[in-house]
Amino acid sequence: MTSDVMGNGKKKTDPALTDLYANLQKAANLPSTEEELAFLNELLQSKELNALVNIHNRILGNVERRRCFPIPALSDGMHVLADVLELLLQQPQRTEECQELFLMLQKPLLQGLLCAHDAVAQKDYYPHLPDIPVEEDDGEQTIKIVQLVKSNEPLGATIKTDEGTGKIVIARVMHGGAADRSGLIHVGDEVVEVNGINVEGKEPNDVLAILQSSEGTITFKLVPAESRLNSRESKVRVRAHFDYDSSTDPYIPCKEAGLDFKKGDVLHIVCQDDQYWWQARKEGDKNMRAGLIPSRALQEKRILHERESQNGDEENAENDDFDRELIATYEEVAKLYPRPGIFRPVVLIGPPGVGRNELKRRLIDTDPEKFRTPTPFTSRSIKPGEVDGKEYFFVPREQMEADIEKGKYIEFGEYKGNLYGTSADSVKVIVNSGHVCILNPHYQALKMLRTPQLKPYIVYISPPSLDILKETRMANHARSTFDVDNSRGFTEDEFKDMIRHSERIEFLYEHFFDETIVNNDLVVAFGKLLTAVNRVETEPLWVPASWVQ
């Protein structure tokens, strides 16, 4: 057998081809013609085939190449790390080794290395040859035939009429759906026939009717799209700040493909290619097929339109401090793991009189060494018996005004001609000293508090309905917090003001709340608060993605 001759004059034969050629020579009873045998003989002895086989073997078998470019063992190292952290957290008693591993896995350098590893591992660095050009013969188009077995699962693709040509084309392919898993249907493919029925001139609804009436195998005849977009699955997670029911949405392209969710659900956004319709799954859902949800841009437009319709041309006093960034749609989130010795501040938000001060006092009383609240600052003069730094930090008004101007206070106000406020540094001091900082500021302080530096856990203390509010406060002989001496009960107007304040807080800042506790029974509400505080200390929780980057 002849073979490729290398430049150094030595013959380079491939053992596999040699064996195949020898066996061919021995096989006298092959059901083939002399012409076919001659063709195989010539092919197996050709230097071109031997050269290609040698190149193939070098790519697969070169040890040095494998050392330079090892094949990654996995492509989701960060997910594995997250699973390990959760397992460590579930251990009732962690050994020193577990504690050391827990701390090591939270180091930014290690997590950054794993992120870089995953980014590389998920990409395909092998060379790709260009597609073989399709030669058109007498104006004929390339056609592909795709067969899918119809089941209870939707096909996972939507269609539309191309505005330019008027033809039916594939509008989107849902990640994880039957069409996506087949690998044969792509965005932009033109639909020519469905189960032998020509769809030229038909509307998308006509095609859908054909699909719905079909049973068993569905056969598509498609003209491949000129350019194929292979969109990689995104890793973005978002928390939804509104309820969505696809069955009541008149604009969704395909109701069967919709994904319903509730406010607070965490969604895995797998594709954002479409301007108005994203593809998503619920986080933790075992169903790998994605569903359609309105994009952030589409939902913002809907909310703006709804509010303009409600308000008309009148100025709404309740919305005077509303701005576009407060349109709650989705917020990108990631999991934040508890850090030993560093606790997130717990912020109690709610309308005046709802019981935040009492809840804070009870929480601190459970463990004064663990729970601390910052000492406020004031510009008033120190009184006899007061100690600077105990009841207040006493500072000159000029200094306090200058610090307020520099944004050093998370909240401040003026009472009887004197300034009062809480500084951001005093919160950081408590956090950095290994204590849990408990705050109950005015709700407008949320913008200053909700930062990557502080990472607060925000608990909204909500009043019950007006009737229950009056009933429970009167039954417990609650004293009005609007009265300086706390010598009387709440008035009807004070109850109504509490409800109005709560509605305003929820309208403006509900999307900031990590927990909502309805205070219709102080003992029950306090129990829920203790449970929430324990969860912050022991469980990984979803936070804005910028907090963990």
N, C-alpha and C positions, 0 to 999 in steps of 0.2 A: 504493500500500500504506500503510495506517495503521500507526502504531507507538506505543510508549509515549511519553507527553508528560511531560518533566521539569518540575520545579517552576519553572524559570526561563523556561518557555514555549517552549523550543526542543525540536524533535523529535529523538529519538535513535534512529536506525535501525541495525540490524546488517547489514553488507554480506553476510554469508553467508546470512542469512534472505532478504534482498532478491534475491540471485541465485537462491536455491532457488525463491522465489515466481515470479520471471520465467520460469525454465525450466519450471515447472509450467504456466504460462499458455500457453507455446509448444507443450507436448507434447500434440498432438491425438490421437495414436494409443495412448495408454496403455490397457492392458487393465483398465479399472476402470469403475465405475458413476458416474453423476452424483452420487449420494449420497456416495461416497468422495471425489471431487474437492471437493465442497462442504465436507466435513469438513476436508480438508487446507488449503483456502483460509482457512477460519475460524481454524484452528490457527496458521498462519503469520502471520496478521494480528493475533493476540491480543496485547494488551499484557502479559499475564502471561508468555507465552513470551519476548517480547522483554526483559522485565525480568530473567528468569532467565538468559538468554544474556548480557546486559550484566554481570550480577554474575559469571558464570562467567569472562568475558573479563577483568574487572578483577582477579580472584584470580590468574589465570594470567599476565596481561600487565603488571601494575603494576610498573614498574621500581623504584620506591622501596621497595615491599614486598620485592622480591627482594634489595635492598641490605640491608634490616634483617634479613631472615631467609634468609641464603644456604643453599643446599642443600649439606650436607657431602659432600666428595669421597670420603671413606671413613669407616667407623665402627669401624675396628680399628687406630687409630694406634699403640697400645702394641705390638701384634703386629708391625707394620711396623718399629717401633723395635727390637724384639728381633731381628728378622731382619737388620737393618742392623748391629747390634752383632756378631752371629755372623759376618757377612761380613767385617767389619773384623778380627775375631780371626783369621780364616783367612788374612789377608794375611801372607806370609812376611816382608816388609819394609814397614812402614807409613811413609808420608811424614808430614811435619809436619802437613799438612792432615788426613790420616786420623787422626792422633793427637789433633788438636784436636777433630775431630768426635766421636771415641770418648769423650773426656772430657766434651764438651758434652752428649751424649746420655745420660750417666749422672747429670746434675744432677737433684736431687729436684724443683726447681721446674719444669723442662721436662717431666719424667715426670708430675708432678702435673697440669700443664696438659693433656697428652695424655689422661690418665685422665679428666679432667673433660670434655674434648672428646668422647671415646668414649661417656661416659655420656649426654651430650646427644644425640649423633648416633644412638644406638641407640633413642631413644624417639620416639614418634610424637606430634608436637605439633599436627597438623592436627585441626580440630574433628570430632568424631564425632556423627552424629545418632543419637538413640535408635532401637532396633530397632522396626520397625513392629509394633504389637501384632497378635497372631494372633487372629482372631475365630473362636470355636468355633461351628460350625453343627450343631445337633441333637446335641451331645455328641461330634462326630467329632474325632479327634486329627489334628494335623499330622504327616504322614509324609514322610520323605525317603528316596529310593532312591539307594544308592551302589554303583557297580560298580568293582571292582578286578581287575586282571589278575594271576592267580596265577603265580608264578615260583618259582625256587629260594630266593628271599629270603622270610623270614617276613613275615607281614602287619604285624607291629609293633604289635599291640594285644592286650590281655588282657581277659578277661571274668570276671564273677562274678555270683552271685545276690544281688540286693538284699535285705538282711535285713528291711526293712520291707514290701516289696511282693511279694517272691518272684519278681520278674521278672529276666530276664537283662539285664545292663547292661554297658557298656564300663567296665572298671576302670581302665585306664591306656592311654595312647597313647605308644609309644616314640618318642623324638625321632629324627628322620632316617629313620624306617621308612616303608614304603609307605603305611600309614594316615595318618601325620603329613603326608607329602608331598601327599597328596590334599587335605588341608584340609577334609575333609567328615565325618570321624569324630572325635567328641569324648568326653572323659570324662563319664560320666553318661547318654549316649545309651542308650535302651532298644532291645534287639534284638528285632524282631518276627518277621522271617523271614530265612532264609539260603537262597539259591537256590530260593525258592518254598516252602521247608519251614517251617511254623509252629513256633516254638520255645517256645511257651507251655507251661509246666509241665515243661520239660526241664531237665536239669542242665548246668552248663558243659561237662562232659566229653562230653555228647551233642552239643553244638554244635561242639565241637572235632572230633569224629568226622565231622560233616558237612563241615567245612572241609577236613579231611585227604583226604576221598574226592572232593572237588570238583576239577575240571580246567578250565583255561581261565579264563573270567571268573567271579568270585564276586560275587553280587548280594546286598546287604544292604538290608532294609527296616527303617528306624530311626525311633523317636520322639525328636526332638531333646530334649536336656536343657534344663530350665528355665533354669538358669544355666550359662554356659559359662566355664570357667576357662582363660584363655590364659596359661600359665606361660612366662615368658621363659627362654631357655637360660642356665644359670648358667655362670660362668667359673671356678668353683672347681676347683683341681687338688689331688689328695691322693696321698701315697705309701702304698701298702698295706703293712701289717706282718704279713700272713698270706697263705697260699695259699688259693685258692678254686676249687672244681670244681663247677659248677652241676649236673652230671649225677649227683652223689652227694648233692645237697641235697634231702632229702625235703619241705622246706617251701616251696621256690620256687614261685610261682604258675604259672610256665610255663617248663619246662626249655629249650625252644627259644629263649626270650628271654634266657637267662642269659649273663653275660659271665665267662669264666674268666680268672684272673690269678694271678701269682706274687708272693711276698713281694718287695718292692722296686720293683714296677711303679708307674709314675705314671699315675693315672687322672684323666680329665676328668669331673667330676660335673656332668651337664647338668640334672638335676632331683632335688630332695630333697623333693617334695611328700608322698610316701608315708612314713609313720612307720617302716616296716620294710624297704622296698625302694627303693633309689635307682636312677636311670638313669645310666649312665656309658659312656664310651669309653676305650680305652687311648690315652694321649697319643701323638700322631704317627700313629695308625692312620688309614688312608685311608678306611676304612668309616665312613660318616657315621651309620649306624644305631646307636643306643645299646642297651645291654643291661642286664639287671637284676643288681644286686649287693646283698648284705645291707647295711643301714644301719649306722651306728656303734652306735646303740642296740641293734639286734638282735644284732650281733656281740659286743658287751660282755656281753649276757645269756647268749649261748652259751658264752663263755669262762668266765664266773663259774659257770655250771651245770656245765661240764666239770670245773673245779677242785674244786668242792664234791663232785662225784661221786667224784673221785679221792681226795680227802682224807677224806671222810666227816666224822665229828665230831671227828677227831683234830687236834691242833694240829701243823702242819707247820713244823718249825724252819727249813727252807729258805725259807719264805715269810713269816717273821716281820716283815720290813720291807716287805711288799707293800702297796700302797694302790691305790685305784681309778684314780688318774691314770696308773698304770703298766700299765693294760690296753691293750696295743698293738693298735689296729685300723687307723685311718687318721690321717695327719697332713697338715694343709693345707700345701702347699708352693708356692714360686715360684722362679724362676730368679734366681740371684745372679751378676752378671758380675764378672770380675776387675777390680780397681782398681789402676792403675799406682802403684807405690811403697807400696801397703798390702797386706800379705799376711795371709791367714788363718792363725792358729796351727794347727799339726799336733799332734794329741794321740794318743799311743800308749797304748792300753789293753790289758790282758791279765793273766793270772794270774802270780803270782811264779814266776820261773825260766823263763819262756817265751822270753826273749831280747830283751825291749824295750830294756834298757840298751845291749846291743851294737848293735842296729839304730840307736838314737839316736846312739851314738858314731860309727858309720860314716857316718851321714848328715851330722853336723856336720863330720867330717873332710874330706868332699868339698869344702866351701867354708865355712871358719870365719867368713869375713866376712859371709856371707849367712845362715847358720843359727846361731841363738843359743838358749841355754837360760837361764832366769832363775836368778839366784843365790839360794839358799834363806836363810831367816832361822833363827836359833837363839838360845836363851836361855843357852846354856852360855858359859863364860868363854873368852876368846881364848887360844890356845896360842902358845908361842914360834915365830916364823917365819911365822905366819898373818897375812894382811892383811885388814882389815875391808873387805867388799865384793867380795873375790875368791873365797875358798872359801865364806864365809858373810857375811851381815850379822849382827853381834852386837848384840843388844838386850836390855834388862832383861826378866826374866820377867813382871813386872807389866805392862809396856807390851805385850808379846806377847799376854798373856792378854786385855787390854782390846781389842786389835785383833781377836783371834779372836772375841770376844763381839760385835763390831761387824760381823762377816762379811767382814773384809778379806782373809782367807786362803782360797784355793781348796782347800787341803788342809793338814793339820797332824797332828802326832802327838807322842808322848812316848817318849824312849828314854834309859834309865839316868838318869831324873830330870830330863832336859832337854827342852825343847820344840823342835820343828823344823817348818818350814812354808814354803809358797810363797805369796807375796802376789799378789792380782789386779793390783795396780798395777805390779808388776815385769813381768808379762806385757804389759800395755798399753804400758809404756815401750819394750819390744822391738818391738812391732807399729808403734807410732807413729814409731819411728826408721828404719823401712823395712827391717827384717829379718824373717826367717821364724822365729817362735818355736816351738821343739820341746819338747814336754812328754811325760812318761810318769808321770802321777800314779796314785794309787790310784783304782780305778773309782768309788768313792763321790764323788769330786770332780767327776764329770760333771755333776751337778745345778748346781754352782756355775759350771762352765765353759761350759755350753751356753746362752749368752745372746746376745741381739741385739747387745750391745756387742762381744763377742769373736768371734762367728761362727766357732767352731773347726771344723776338719775332723778327724773322729774315725776313727782307724784301729784296728781290733781285731786284735791279734796272737793268733792262736789256735794251740793245740797240735794236732798230729795225733792220731790214735787212740793208745791206750796202747801197743800193740805197736810202732807206727812211732816213737813218741816215745822209747821205750827203745832201739830199734835205732839210730836216727840219733844220739842223744846219746852212746851208748856208742861208736859207730863214730868219732865225732869227738873222743872223750875230753873231753867237755864237763865243766867243773868246776861243782860245785854252788854256786848263788848263796845257798843257805841257810847255807853255811859261811863264817864271817867271813874266813878266810884263802884261800878258794877252793882248798883243797889236796886235795879229794877229789871223786869223782864223785857223781852223784845216787843216792839210795837208792830202793828200790821204793816206799816210802811217800811219798817226795817226788814221784815221778812220778804216783802216784794222787791226791795232794793237788792237783797242778797240773790234772789232769783235772776234779776236783770243783770247784775254783775257777772253771775256765772254764765249766762248766755253770751255775754260779750267776750269773756275770757275764752270760752270754747270756740267761738267763731274765729277769733284771732290766732289762738295758740294751741288748739286741740292736737295738731299734728306734731307738737313738741312733747306730748305727754307719753311717758313710758308706762304709767300705771294710772288708773282712775279708781278712786275709792269713794263710794257714796256714803256720806256720814249721816245716816238716819239712826244709828245707834253707836254711841261713842266706844263702847267695849268691843263691839264687832269690828268697827272701823280700825281701832288700835291693833286688834289681832291681825287684820289684813296688812296693816302697815309693817308690823314686825315680820310677817312672812315675806313681804316685798324686800325689806332691808336684808334679810337673810339670803334671798335669791341673788341680790346684787353682789354679795360677798362670795358666793359659792358657785354660781352658774355662769357660763358664757352667754352673753346677751347681745342682741342686735343693736348696733349703734351707727351713727353716720359714718360712711366709709372713710371720710377724711380723718377720723379719730384714730384709726389703726394703721394709717399709711406712714 
